[in-house]
Amino acid sequence: MYYNLIFIFLIFNIIFSSIEIEDYIWPSEASETITDVFGDKRSRRFHAGIDVRTYGEIGHKLFAVESGYVHKISISPNGYGKALYLKLNDGNTAVYAHLDSYSKELNDYIQNYKKKNNVNFFDIYFKKNDFNFIKGDIIGYSGDTGSLAGGHLHFEIRDENNQPINPLQKYYKIHDTKKPIPNSLAFIPIDSSAYINSIQEYAVYELIKYDESQYILKDTVSIIGNFGLAINVIDEIDNQPFNYGIYNIEAFIDGREIYNILFEQYNLHNDHLIYNELDYNLLINKGEKFHRLYINNNKKLNFIKDSSVELLNLDNGFHDLLINIKDNNHNKISIHGIIKGDIIFNKKVKLKKNNNNLFLNIENDDINKYNFYLTNRYEDGEKAPLEYNEIDSSTYYINKTPPPFDVIEYYVKNNGLKSISKYLTFEKIEPKNINGIFNIKHLDNGAIIQFQEDYFSGHECKMKIIKNNNKEIYLDTYRTSKTKISSKLLPYSYFNDIQKIILVYQTNPKIEFEKEIKGIYVNNKIDNNFIHENFIIKTNSKSFYNDIFMTIEDTNIVIKNYKLLDSPINFKPNNIPFKNNVQIYYENFSDEKGNFGLYKYNGKKWIFQNINKGNKIKHNTYSGGIFAILTEYEKPLVKNIIPGNNGSYRKEDLKKIVFNCSDALSGINPESIKIYIDKKQHYFDYIKFRKLVESKLTEELNIGEHLLEIHVSDNLGNSKIISHNFFIK
């Protein structure tokens, strides 16, 4: 019976263990569940290791995966929090991050270091024989310190050059039979000559599952000019509730490899290039992560194989597209599609009215190529098939147009290609009732001027550009959707010295909409200054990958609960990546002094960026967006203090000082936190995720009355001091 139980236990482990150990032992006792993999995307960096699930719990044992010595201890209120760098005997370094505490000998050393150097946050480097560990030794305990959204172990393997290696390709093997899941494929026009299905905007297509390993692009995509590809794909692991990044993507056109990315090892110095691999435009506009499948100023990324090409361009005719995707366990899927180096432009269809009867007139074309639908004036209006009868070879009678339909949508489909939709209205909108707003849409290599109508007007229009020298330039327009009027993709140099945009409707009377432009053409080879009221935007030759057109305008965003010192600004581009930082300068010329700071709006709340110094703010930003100068006078909140005011405790029960601290706007400044007992300073751990401060008492307190003082400030300098007595019995 005993041997049978052992046998069953072994079989259970073989079947259900998710990790197969190769060279190193597993770093944590918490679980063998991985919540994130190597190479996944973070804000302005790649994920350098794997995340091991601890179920939000702290205190799980962490092990030396191989024998070695402690090279570095890092304690920070942000980032990795409490981290340990173990230099292994084979030359690699194992990195453990977000720890709660270290082994006893390391904890004792750290406490003494804090007292001796009067610091709470620091980096310590050690020599080879200072702290040695044997494979399997406990080196620390899991926690939730640093910048994270829940407790876990972040674990890395770095090579002799301190460059991260994918741990799941050499040292650990995942038990995983699930294949990657591709969601959608994007086609990207790169320059003013490029069209994707007759328009110059990103075109995103859903993928159809053909079988367990194959997906297809349902429609043929027509393309002319230089273009790029991007793929949205996730991976799953057996018996795990998470989505993961992938390991390898290969792309081919007509059997020729055009792109190959392999998340195996990378250079930490390439973190700033993440938004050349990850399409920033799609991330901002769709909230989804798309891997670019073309080289766009990202040749330095060593994820990408040398066989990868830059911009793509098709010959006339049909072409086979093949994309292979593998996960970290080499489960593979393929995507197949047909693309054609050609596009279809619609021929004009006229709508005629005679005695309340409606007719379609199509000259010299095949009616069978057309698709007609009834719809309404609104962008997402419902659709129904249009019923019609042939009068002659070019004229067709429309049988009925029931409410709420008042618009006809039509497009041409031929040999697998589809044209852009066009629209005809039964009654054009009165000129006085036309309304809409302008928008400049930034892409990597140029911008599109758009006018968004409230609803479809039915009128033709042209666009006029006014330069600073009063020179007028007319642009052709076309509808990229029912209510969106667009220029062609314009190179950024086109916007040099632009003063005003005017949209001119071909109506009677003539209707015009205009927008003054507060912007500057930025040549990425020189430094530029752009002044907007009390703001100065400074760029340099390393700020952007290419020349761009930068705009700043006031925004009508509503700010509640906080005092606004100056008008918020909308700084664009906000949907293309910066190569390096752009400096925002602000100087307060008002009589108001005090605590104010720069904040950025993330769509839900204001995020603190930087504080004023001498009534000025200087801040480096890596993306555009909505910025504001806000003032705050509210002091931080400190609560749940142990020991409490006039509290009485047995000396053996009071092991640490604990409290929560938070701030409504700017956030807590961890460097400001000070704890004193009887005027003697005590050192602490700051757990940002839980808004928690803990100070472990290294010595027992004497029986009697004691004075506790807590000092906390927010990032704007608003301070809170709490002082009360407690008793040891």
Wavefront OBJ file of the C-alpha trace (Angstrom):
o trace
v 0.000 0.000 0.000
v 2.805 2.391 0.951
v 4.607 1.833 -2.371
v 1.350 2.235 -4.297
v 0.815 5.652 -2.704
v 4.348 6.728 -3.639
v 3.760 5.584 -7.212
v 0.482 7.537 -7.439
v 2.187 10.640 -6.025
v 4.972 10.443 -8.610
v 2.496 9.987 -11.472
v 0.478 12.994 -10.180
v 3.591 15.168 -10.220
v 4.563 14.081 -13.713
v 1.107 14.916 -15.068
v 0.337 18.131 -13.243
v 3.670 19.859 -12.694
v 3.830 22.867 -15.014
v 7.618 23.297 -14.924
v 10.264 20.849 -16.010
v 13.545 21.664 -14.279
v 16.698 21.488 -16.377
v 19.839 23.153 -14.965
v 18.598 25.362 -12.131
v 16.173 24.590 -9.334
v 12.895 26.511 -9.248
v 13.306 29.849 -7.377
v 10.126 29.832 -5.254
v 8.086 27.495 -3.084
v 4.941 29.583 -3.669
v 3.916 27.934 -6.931
v 5.081 26.767 -10.341
v 2.601 29.096 -12.007
v 3.993 31.773 -14.297
v 1.945 34.956 -14.635
v 4.145 36.645 -17.240
v 6.953 35.632 -19.576
v 10.172 37.046 -20.971
v 9.910 39.796 -23.593
v 6.391 40.950 -22.777
v 5.746 44.692 -22.946
v 5.780 47.207 -20.121
v 5.725 50.978 -20.124
v 8.880 51.902 -22.075
v 10.616 48.562 -21.507
v 10.523 44.853 -22.205
v 9.852 42.331 -19.447
v 13.297 41.036 -18.565
v 12.303 37.763 -16.911
v 9.352 35.724 -15.694
v 6.809 36.432 -12.968
v 6.067 33.602 -10.531
v 2.663 33.572 -8.868
v 2.529 33.944 -5.082
v -1.272 34.385 -4.923
v -0.802 37.854 -3.444
v 0.733 36.322 -0.324
v 4.035 37.372 1.238
v 6.662 35.332 3.019
v 7.112 32.392 0.634
v 10.635 30.947 0.625
v 12.921 31.881 -2.251
v 15.856 29.627 -3.143
v 19.281 30.020 -4.671
v 18.739 28.407 -8.082
v 22.467 27.643 -8.271
v 25.412 28.184 -5.952
v 26.931 31.654 -5.937
v 27.375 34.885 -3.984
v 25.301 38.018 -3.437
v 26.537 40.642 -5.887
v 24.021 43.374 -5.107
v 21.162 44.288 -2.790
v 18.810 47.022 -3.978
v 16.009 48.596 -1.923
v 13.785 51.150 -3.641
v 10.230 52.462 -3.097
v 9.595 51.934 -6.821
v 10.702 49.570 -9.587
v 11.947 46.244 -8.250
v 11.400 47.262 -4.602
v 13.540 44.950 -2.532
v 15.773 43.036 -4.952
v 18.671 40.581 -4.731
v 21.273 39.890 -7.429
v 22.909 36.460 -6.987
v 26.084 35.938 -9.028
v 26.084 32.249 -9.944
v 29.132 30.020 -10.279
v 28.469 29.576 -14.016
v 28.855 33.340 -14.607
v 25.139 34.168 -14.877
v 23.263 36.367 -12.426
v 19.894 35.440 -10.924
v 17.717 38.458 -10.073
v 14.924 38.233 -7.468
v 12.618 41.283 -7.238
v 9.688 42.569 -5.105
v 10.932 40.706 -2.013
v 9.496 41.151 1.466
v 12.758 40.330 3.244
v 16.103 38.583 2.884
v 17.839 35.736 4.713
v 18.574 36.440 8.381
v 22.254 37.291 7.846
v 21.373 39.689 5.013
v 18.545 41.283 7.018
v 20.901 41.892 9.962
v 23.473 43.462 7.664
v 20.839 45.710 6.035
v 19.496 46.950 9.379
v 22.993 47.933 10.478
v 23.638 49.563 7.091
v 20.469 51.691 7.419
v 21.498 52.958 10.849
v 25.113 53.568 9.927
v 24.291 55.467 6.716
v 20.955 57.003 7.798
v 19.144 55.730 4.683
v 16.082 53.645 3.854
v 16.631 53.229 0.098
v 19.977 52.252 -1.438
v 22.089 49.906 -3.573
v 24.841 47.832 -1.934
v 27.488 45.946 -3.907
v 29.314 43.000 -2.320
v 32.557 41.154 -2.884
v 32.755 37.482 -3.815
v 33.142 36.029 -0.329
v 30.860 38.390 1.624
v 27.617 36.396 1.359
v 27.737 32.981 -0.290
v 24.816 30.624 -0.881
v 24.663 26.987 -1.918
v 22.114 25.760 -4.445
v 18.804 25.331 -2.604
v 19.598 27.726 0.265
v 16.894 30.187 1.320
v 17.983 33.626 0.097
v 14.845 35.568 0.971
v 11.051 35.691 1.083
v 8.499 36.811 -1.496
v 6.718 40.139 -1.111
v 4.965 43.003 -2.840
v 7.480 45.839 -2.710
v 8.242 48.315 -5.496
v 6.037 49.158 -8.465
v 3.568 46.343 -9.029
v -0.128 45.602 -8.975
v 0.004 42.651 -6.608
v 2.507 40.444 -4.864
v 4.615 38.100 -6.999
v 8.219 37.115 -7.613
v 9.905 38.719 -10.600
v 12.804 36.443 -11.581
v 15.541 36.970 -14.184
v 18.599 35.206 -15.526
v 21.289 37.540 -16.890
v 24.446 36.522 -18.715
v 28.034 37.580 -17.986
v 27.394 40.889 -19.765
v 24.365 41.619 -17.547
v 21.945 41.033 -20.448
v 18.671 39.170 -19.736
v 18.193 35.648 -21.100
v 14.822 33.966 -21.605
v 14.761 31.483 -18.680
v 12.125 29.317 -20.403
v 14.400 28.462 -23.320
v 17.407 27.018 -21.512
v 16.878 26.593 -17.790
v 13.180 25.767 -17.339
v 10.656 24.138 -19.616
v 6.927 24.849 -19.401
v 4.409 22.017 -19.542
v 2.113 23.583 -22.120
v 0.109 22.198 -25.025
v -1.942 25.307 -25.827
v -1.148 27.168 -29.026
v -0.903 30.943 -29.495
v -4.125 32.777 -30.359
v -3.886 35.496 -33.033
v -6.643 38.088 -32.809
v -6.096 40.579 -35.610
v -3.657 41.722 -38.281
v -2.986 45.372 -39.103
v -1.787 46.854 -42.393
v -0.041 50.219 -42.048
v 0.485 52.839 -44.788
v 3.972 54.288 -44.435
v 4.057 57.277 -46.788
v 1.878 59.559 -48.936
v 1.843 57.097 -51.854
v 0.574 54.178 -49.777
v -3.043 52.982 -49.741
v -4.578 50.058 -47.868
v -7.895 49.114 -49.465
v -8.131 52.592 -51.009
v -7.514 54.594 -47.818
v -4.429 55.942 -46.055
v -5.158 54.762 -42.544
v -4.387 51.705 -40.457
v -6.543 48.795 -41.576
v -7.157 46.119 -38.919
v -8.638 42.728 -39.861
v -9.949 39.933 -37.666
v -8.491 36.494 -38.312
v -10.640 33.409 -38.942
v -9.727 30.087 -37.317
v -9.434 27.357 -39.976
v -8.254 24.502 -37.745
v -6.273 24.034 -34.522
v -3.048 25.323 -36.060
v -4.126 27.570 -38.920
v -5.842 30.937 -39.259
v -6.789 32.821 -42.388
v -7.231 36.401 -43.461
v -10.819 36.309 -44.732
v -10.586 38.977 -47.430
v -7.943 39.827 -49.982
v -6.232 43.059 -48.947
v -5.289 45.482 -51.687
v -2.140 47.541 -51.189
v -0.024 50.012 -53.115
v 3.036 51.894 -51.873
v 5.212 51.267 -48.830
v 3.427 49.490 -46.003
v 4.020 47.607 -42.773
v 2.348 44.763 -40.879
v 1.497 44.325 -37.205
v -0.005 41.339 -35.376
v -1.997 41.128 -32.147
v -1.486 37.712 -30.564
v -1.652 36.186 -27.097
v -0.652 32.845 -25.644
v -2.181 30.623 -22.993
v -0.671 27.917 -20.783
v -2.384 24.724 -19.658
v -4.462 25.138 -16.472
v -3.455 28.804 -16.051
v -5.894 31.763 -16.101
v -3.488 34.292 -17.678
v -2.573 35.612 -21.107
v 1.082 35.593 -22.122
v 3.470 36.982 -24.689
v 4.939 34.820 -27.430
v 8.434 33.589 -28.280
v 8.899 33.830 -32.046
v 7.202 35.419 -35.078
v 8.246 34.768 -38.688
v 6.636 36.566 -41.633
v 6.945 35.644 -45.320
v 5.648 37.071 -48.591
v 5.767 34.587 -51.488
v 8.099 32.395 -49.437
v 10.638 35.179 -48.827
v 11.274 35.973 -45.173
v 10.493 39.609 -44.435
v 10.630 39.567 -40.628
v 11.790 37.336 -37.793
v 11.679 38.262 -34.120
v 12.915 35.920 -31.395
v 12.451 36.767 -27.698
v 15.516 34.931 -26.467
v 17.943 37.559 -25.209
v 18.173 41.318 -25.402
v 20.212 44.343 -24.439
v 18.843 46.360 -21.488
v 20.067 49.521 -23.207
v 17.447 48.946 -25.944
v 14.473 49.412 -23.621
v 13.772 52.834 -25.101
v 13.181 51.205 -28.490
v 10.177 49.223 -27.294
v 7.668 51.334 -29.215
v 9.355 50.486 -32.456
v 8.615 46.806 -31.888
v 5.265 47.497 -30.228
v 3.000 49.673 -32.387
v 2.319 52.725 -30.239
v -0.450 54.066 -32.469
v -2.520 50.898 -32.093
v -1.767 50.747 -28.371
v -3.134 54.264 -27.825
v -6.115 54.046 -30.167
v -7.215 50.433 -29.668
v -5.696 49.636 -26.271
v -4.112 46.471 -27.692
v -0.522 45.321 -28.128
v 0.499 44.732 -31.756
v 3.941 43.418 -32.719
v 5.302 45.279 -35.717
v 6.472 42.971 -38.485
v 8.726 45.441 -40.252
v 11.828 47.385 -39.272
v 11.116 50.984 -38.388
v 14.154 52.626 -36.879
v 14.636 49.636 -34.618
v 17.640 47.852 -36.116
v 19.473 47.901 -32.788
v 16.966 45.522 -31.181
v 18.749 42.218 -30.987
v 15.395 40.398 -30.819
v 15.141 40.981 -34.565
v 17.059 38.782 -37.003
v 19.251 40.360 -39.662
v 17.129 38.746 -42.388
v 14.267 41.146 -41.554
v 13.575 43.883 -44.067
v 12.474 47.482 -43.763
v 9.471 48.862 -45.606
v 7.399 46.464 -47.690
v 6.269 47.126 -51.278
v 4.333 44.794 -53.564
v 4.526 44.152 -57.282
v 1.244 44.054 -59.185
v -0.771 40.883 -58.811
v -1.587 38.486 -55.985
v 0.872 37.501 -53.248
v 0.892 34.861 -50.518
v 1.300 36.078 -46.950
v 2.424 33.591 -44.290
v 3.025 34.311 -40.598
v 4.311 31.617 -38.214
v 4.028 32.158 -34.453
v 5.528 30.040 -31.650
v 5.116 30.228 -27.889
v 7.783 29.474 -25.290
v 7.069 25.747 -25.518
v 7.291 25.929 -29.347
v 3.601 25.308 -29.913
v 3.071 26.746 -33.386
v 0.270 28.319 -35.416
v 0.247 29.750 -38.937
v -1.673 32.618 -40.530
v -2.379 32.569 -44.272
v -3.595 35.444 -46.384
v -3.748 36.850 -49.884
v -2.606 40.399 -50.579
v -2.608 42.168 -53.916
v -0.430 44.965 -55.217
v -3.384 46.880 -56.576
v -6.406 48.857 -55.375
v -9.883 49.613 -56.701
v -11.105 53.177 -56.817
v -14.850 53.634 -57.092
v -16.417 55.020 -60.220
v -19.096 57.571 -59.525
v -22.648 56.470 -58.997
v -25.320 59.149 -59.262
v -28.602 59.260 -57.382
v -31.435 60.923 -59.296
v -34.883 61.897 -58.138
v -37.917 62.148 -60.416
v -41.451 62.675 -59.074
v -40.443 61.212 -55.716
v -38.995 58.165 -57.466
v -35.312 57.355 -56.918
v -32.937 56.057 -59.568
v -29.290 54.931 -59.581
v -27.229 55.816 -62.623
v -24.072 53.791 -63.295
v -22.171 54.589 -66.461
v -20.198 51.951 -68.348
v -19.752 49.468 -65.553
v -20.959 46.058 -64.424
v -23.751 46.245 -61.828
v -22.735 42.824 -60.520
v -19.539 44.293 -59.118
v -21.466 46.672 -56.847
v -22.830 46.112 -53.363
v -25.622 48.489 -52.279
v -27.063 49.031 -48.795
v -29.555 51.325 -47.132
v -28.310 53.126 -44.044
v -28.712 56.421 -42.190
v -26.579 59.519 -41.629
v -24.850 58.397 -38.461
v -21.446 56.740 -38.437
v -22.604 53.459 -36.919
v -26.098 53.463 -38.393
v -27.897 50.195 -39.073
v -27.807 48.707 -42.604
v -30.201 46.811 -44.852
v -29.905 45.521 -48.450
v -31.044 47.941 -51.141
v -33.757 46.589 -53.455
v -33.658 47.822 -57.085
v -34.779 46.888 -60.625
v -32.995 47.466 -63.922
v -34.484 50.104 -66.211
v -31.716 49.961 -68.816
v -27.998 49.093 -68.889
v -27.074 52.129 -66.778
v -30.234 53.059 -64.845
v -31.795 51.212 -61.885
v -35.045 51.950 -60.079
v -34.976 51.869 -56.255
v -38.033 49.959 -55.045
v -38.457 51.288 -51.504
v -36.607 53.300 -48.848
v -38.340 52.666 -45.520
v -37.459 54.851 -42.488
v -35.037 55.395 -40.836
v -32.947 54.965 -43.987
v -31.965 58.109 -45.866
v -28.494 57.212 -47.201
v -27.176 54.631 -49.681
v -23.793 53.001 -49.082
v -22.052 51.309 -51.979
v -18.726 49.709 -52.845
v -17.200 47.641 -55.632
v -15.963 44.094 -55.118
v -14.033 42.367 -57.871
v -11.574 39.439 -57.918
v -11.395 39.403 -54.135
v -10.708 43.158 -53.882
v -13.037 45.626 -52.204
v -13.146 49.377 -52.733
v -13.753 51.983 -50.074
v -17.412 52.624 -49.302
v -19.082 55.702 -50.751
v -22.360 57.315 -49.804
v -25.341 58.974 -51.482
v -28.053 60.844 -49.649
v -31.706 61.293 -50.594
v -31.650 64.835 -49.211
v -28.480 66.823 -48.556
v -28.165 68.606 -45.230
v -28.871 72.325 -45.241
v -25.521 74.183 -45.121
v -26.448 75.962 -41.903
v -26.924 72.589 -40.173
v -23.460 71.196 -40.991
v -21.146 70.900 -38.005
v -17.949 69.059 -37.041
v -14.435 69.298 -35.627
v -10.893 69.195 -37.019
v -8.211 66.741 -35.989
v -4.591 66.245 -37.068
v -3.822 62.534 -36.954
v -0.118 61.798 -36.541
v 1.460 58.703 -38.066
v 5.120 57.697 -37.987
v 6.046 59.354 -41.260
v 3.392 62.000 -41.760
v -0.005 63.301 -40.710
v -3.584 63.336 -41.978
v -5.904 66.322 -41.562
v -9.398 65.106 -40.718
v -12.784 66.739 -40.280
v -15.311 64.717 -38.305
v -18.903 65.619 -39.202
v -21.615 65.213 -36.611
v -23.514 63.251 -39.257
v -23.226 62.689 -42.991
v -23.917 65.948 -44.851
v -23.784 64.627 -48.405
v -21.771 67.610 -49.655
v -18.431 67.645 -51.459
v -15.663 69.784 -50.034
v -12.028 70.817 -50.384
v -9.401 71.668 -47.847
v -7.324 74.848 -47.858
v -4.030 75.429 -46.012
v -2.976 78.983 -45.085
v 0.752 79.477 -44.505
v 2.309 82.249 -42.400
v 3.184 84.155 -45.606
v -0.559 84.042 -46.517
v 0.169 81.478 -49.218
v -2.875 79.298 -49.926
v -2.598 75.600 -50.766
v -5.628 73.512 -51.761
v -5.867 69.831 -50.888
v -8.135 67.165 -52.312
v -10.242 65.321 -49.751
v -12.020 61.996 -49.600
v -14.235 60.228 -47.100
v -12.484 57.481 -45.197
v -15.809 56.727 -43.516
v -19.379 57.999 -43.698
v -18.751 61.074 -41.536
v -14.972 61.488 -41.724
v -13.385 63.732 -44.361
v -9.613 63.309 -44.747
v -6.691 64.749 -46.616
v -4.085 62.440 -48.030
v -1.159 61.430 -45.831
v 1.082 64.501 -45.825
v 4.805 64.504 -45.011
v 5.579 66.496 -41.865
v 7.601 69.044 -43.828
v 4.289 70.044 -45.428
v 3.231 71.593 -42.111
v 6.167 73.997 -41.888
v 4.871 77.555 -41.233
v 1.245 76.447 -41.246
v -1.160 79.024 -39.830
v -4.690 77.840 -40.493
v -6.759 74.962 -41.931
v -10.012 75.744 -43.751
v -12.590 73.217 -44.961
v -14.665 74.635 -47.819
v -18.001 72.949 -48.576
v -19.309 73.152 -52.161
v -22.671 74.466 -51.010
v -24.857 77.433 -51.793
v -24.203 79.522 -49.833
v -20.603 78.393 -49.396
v -19.823 77.106 -45.892
v -16.357 77.175 -44.345
v -14.893 75.731 -41.154
v -11.489 76.902 -39.993
v -9.001 75.991 -37.323
v -5.987 78.018 -36.251
v -2.911 75.871 -35.778
v -0.512 76.407 -32.888
v 2.312 74.161 -33.915
v 5.863 73.846 -35.106
v 7.578 71.672 -37.667
v 10.334 69.853 -35.814
v 13.441 68.949 -37.738
v 15.024 66.080 -35.853
v 18.521 67.270 -36.788
v 18.355 70.505 -34.771
v 17.113 71.768 -31.385
v 13.672 73.408 -31.287
v 11.763 75.608 -28.826
v 8.008 75.981 -28.909
v 6.352 78.584 -26.655
v 2.680 78.394 -25.680
v 1.670 80.902 -23.009
v 3.567 79.879 -19.846
v 4.776 76.584 -21.341
v 7.969 75.999 -23.303
v 8.470 72.704 -25.143
v 12.109 71.939 -25.944
v 13.222 69.230 -28.340
v 16.658 68.164 -29.492
v 18.145 66.110 -32.297
v 17.539 62.900 -30.315
v 13.919 63.534 -29.298
v 12.242 61.928 -32.354
v 13.097 59.263 -34.905
v 11.934 61.382 -37.826
v 10.827 64.930 -38.503
v 7.382 65.606 -37.011
v 4.770 68.330 -36.670
v 4.207 69.187 -33.021
v 1.096 70.999 -31.814
v -0.030 72.432 -28.511
v -3.552 73.605 -27.922
v -5.824 74.365 -24.997
v -8.257 71.651 -24.015
v -11.709 71.875 -22.476
v -11.215 68.878 -20.201
v -13.055 69.357 -16.912
v -10.932 69.250 -13.765
v -12.820 68.407 -10.580
v -11.731 68.614 -6.953
v -8.381 70.317 -7.674
v -7.395 73.919 -8.289
v -6.090 74.666 -11.764
v -3.173 77.105 -11.852
v -3.055 77.405 -15.647
v -5.074 76.187 -18.628
v -4.516 72.500 -19.462
v -2.719 71.840 -22.730
v -3.061 69.032 -25.257
v 0.440 68.307 -26.492
v 0.678 66.236 -29.699
v 1.806 63.880 -31.128
v 0.453 61.563 -28.468
v 0.163 58.437 -30.625
v 3.730 58.031 -31.964
v 6.723 57.098 -29.834
v 9.486 59.490 -28.884
v 13.041 58.353 -29.383
v 14.178 60.258 -26.329
v 12.773 62.827 -23.980
v 11.109 66.139 -24.742
v 11.473 68.796 -22.054
v 8.449 70.666 -20.732
v 9.239 73.955 -19.006
v 6.667 75.916 -17.051
v 7.061 79.198 -15.200
v 4.378 80.667 -12.952
v 4.064 84.385 -13.535
v 1.054 84.854 -11.259
v 1.138 86.159 -7.712
v 0.163 82.748 -6.388
v 2.968 80.970 -4.611
v 2.889 77.589 -3.038
v 2.648 73.981 -3.888
v 1.936 73.246 -7.515
v 3.060 70.505 -9.854
v 2.829 69.175 -13.384
v 0.278 66.398 -13.982
v -0.645 64.238 -16.956
v -4.135 62.911 -17.623
v -4.310 59.169 -18.426
v -7.983 59.156 -19.409
v -9.188 58.411 -15.878
v -7.074 60.390 -13.419
v -4.245 62.897 -13.096
v -0.763 61.405 -12.673
v 1.913 63.436 -10.908
v 4.940 64.246 -13.087
v 7.123 66.842 -11.357
v 7.139 69.541 -8.677
v 7.878 73.254 -8.931
v 11.244 74.546 -7.843
v 11.517 78.301 -7.495
v 8.137 78.779 -9.184
v 9.369 76.815 -12.217
v 8.921 73.264 -13.446
v 11.286 71.318 -15.675
v 10.178 67.856 -16.744
v 11.257 65.221 -19.273
v 8.368 63.476 -21.015
v 8.478 60.488 -23.360
v 5.019 60.923 -24.834
v 2.511 63.624 -25.640
v -0.865 63.996 -23.982
v -2.912 66.311 -21.792
v -0.909 68.186 -19.146
v -1.997 70.604 -16.444
v -0.543 72.618 -13.578
v -2.507 71.803 -10.424
v -2.185 73.074 -6.891
v -2.720 71.015 -3.765
v -2.724 72.014 -0.117
v -4.275 68.904 1.387
v -1.951 67.034 3.730
v -1.309 63.301 3.410
v -3.581 60.869 5.226
v -1.966 58.722 7.923
v -4.080 56.058 9.608
v -4.125 52.587 11.244
v -1.139 53.470 13.417
v 0.312 50.792 15.662
v 1.091 51.587 18.453
v -2.030 53.720 18.762
v -2.498 56.912 20.726
v -2.373 56.103 24.471
v -2.295 52.411 23.605
v -0.884 49.903 26.051
v 1.178 46.897 24.872
v 3.217 44.068 26.302
v 6.812 44.406 25.215
v 6.843 40.876 23.717
v 3.766 41.717 21.581
v 4.964 44.976 20.019
v 7.383 43.876 17.297
v 7.056 46.751 14.825
v 5.612 50.158 14.084
v 2.967 50.017 11.350
v 0.808 52.615 9.586
v -0.858 53.386 6.255
v -0.229 56.630 4.396
v -1.729 57.983 1.185
v -2.209 61.212 -0.739
v -5.091 62.218 -2.955
v -3.186 63.854 -5.814
v 0.611 64.014 -5.959
v 1.313 60.837 -3.969
v 3.568 60.089 -1.019
v 7.249 61.018 -1.157
v 8.921 57.967 0.446
v 12.109 59.932 1.108
v 10.134 62.223 3.417
v 9.014 59.498 5.817
v 10.628 59.681 9.262
v 9.816 57.616 12.355
v 11.027 58.423 15.866
v 10.522 56.733 19.209
v 11.643 58.907 22.088
v 13.464 61.149 19.556
v 15.492 58.169 18.262
v 15.103 57.533 14.528
v 13.863 54.151 13.344
v 14.225 52.804 9.812
v 11.425 51.292 7.785
v 10.144 49.372 4.785
v 7.741 51.108 2.399
v 5.260 48.900 0.527
v 3.791 51.184 -2.123
v 1.171 48.702 -3.324
v -0.435 48.506 0.140
v 0.361 52.126 1.080
v 2.054 50.588 4.094
v 5.033 51.575 6.244
v 6.609 49.027 8.576
v 9.467 49.571 10.994
v 10.676 46.446 12.771
v 11.898 47.032 16.311
v 15.408 45.631 16.650
v 15.454 46.257 20.425
v 12.750 45.748 23.062
v 11.315 48.929 24.521
v 11.538 49.590 28.261
v 8.436 49.388 30.401
v 6.722 52.738 30.695
v 5.611 55.671 28.547
v 7.071 56.352 25.067
v 6.682 59.084 22.439
v 5.999 58.141 18.799
v 6.530 60.724 16.034
v 5.696 60.179 12.378
v 6.635 62.655 9.603
v 5.134 62.217 6.117
v 5.034 64.567 3.089
v 3.496 64.312 -0.341
v 5.422 65.023 -3.535
v 4.402 68.688 -3.410
v 5.781 69.167 0.093
v 2.528 69.179 2.072
v 3.546 67.668 5.416
v 1.760 65.726 8.108
v 3.253 65.228 11.572
v 1.669 62.881 14.085
v 2.843 62.723 17.652
v 1.338 60.659 20.446
v 2.226 58.587 23.495
v 1.940 54.864 24.056
v 2.792 52.529 26.929
v 4.801 49.332 27.385
v 3.717 47.175 30.306
l 1 2 3 4 5 6 7 8 9 10 11 12 13 14 15 16 17 18 19 20 21 22 23 24 25 26 27 28 29 30 31 32 33 34 35 36 37 38 39 40 41 42 43 44 45 46 47 48 49 50 51 52 53 54 55 56 57 58 59 60 61 62 63 64 65 66 67 68 69 70 71 72 73 74 75 76 77 78 79 80 81 82 83 84 85 86 87 88 89 90 91 92 93 94 95 96 97 98 99 100 101 102 103 104 105 106 107 108 109 110 111 112 113 114 115 116 117 118 119 120 121 122 123 124 125 126 127 128 129 130 131 132 133 134 135 136 137 138 139 140 141 142 143 144 145 146 147 148 149 150 151 152 153 154 155 156 157 158 159 160 161 162 163 164 165 166 167 168 169 170 171 172 173 174 175 176 177 178 179 180 181 182 183 184 185 186 187 188 189 190 191 192 193 194 195 196 197 198 199 200 201 202 203 204 205 206 207 208 209 210 211 212 213 214 215 216 217 218 219 220 221 222 223 224 225 226 227 228 229 230 231 232 233 234 235 236 237 238 239 240 241 242 243 244 245 246 247 248 249 250 251 252 253 254 255 256 257 258 259 260 261 262 263 264 265 266 267 268 269 270 271 272 273 274 275 276 277 278 279 280 281 282 283 284 285 286 287 288 289 290 291 292 293 294 295 296 297 298 299 300 301 302 303 304 305 306 307 308 309 310 311 312 313 314 315 316 317 318 319 320 321 322 323 324 325 326 327 328 329 330 331 332 333 334 335 336 337 338 339 340 341 342 343 344 345 346 347 348 349 350 351 352 353 354 355 356 357 358 359 360 361 362 363 364 365 366 367 368 369 370 371 372 373 374 375 376 377 378 379 380 381 382 383 384 385 386 387 388 389 390 391 392 393 394 395 396 397 398 399 400 401 402 403 404 405 406 407 408 409 410 411 412 413 414 415 416 417 418 419 420 421 422 423 424 425 426 427 428 429 430 431 432 433 434 435 436 437 438 439 440 441 442 443 444 445 446 447 448 449 450 451 452 453 454 455 456 457 458 459 460 461 462 463 464 465 466 467 468 469 470 471 472 473 474 475 476 477 478 479 480 481 482 483 484 485 486 487 488 489 490 491 492 493 494 495 496 497 498 499 500 501 502 503 504 505 506 507 508 509 510 511 512 513 514 515 516 517 518 519 520 521 522 523 524 525 526 527 528 529 530 531 532 533 534 535 536 537 538 539 540 541 542 543 544 545 546 547 548 549 550 551 552 553 554 555 556 557 558 559 560 561 562 563 564 565 566 567 568 569 570 571 572 573 574 575 576 577 578 579 580 581 582 583 584 585 586 587 588 589 590 591 592 593 594 595 596 597 598 599 600 601 602 603 604 605 606 607 608 609 610 611 612 613 614 615 616 617 618 619 620 621 622 623 624 625 626 627 628 629 630 631 632 633 634 635 636 637 638 639 640 641 642 643 644 645 646 647 648 649 650 651 652 653 654 655 656 657 658 659 660 661 662 663 664 665 666 667 668 669 670 671 672 673 674 675 676 677 678 679 680 681 682 683 684 685 686 687 688 689 690 691 692 693 694 695 696 697 698 699 700 701 702 703 704 705 706 707 708 709 710 711 712 713 714 715 716 717 718 719 720 721 722 723 724 725 726 727 728 729
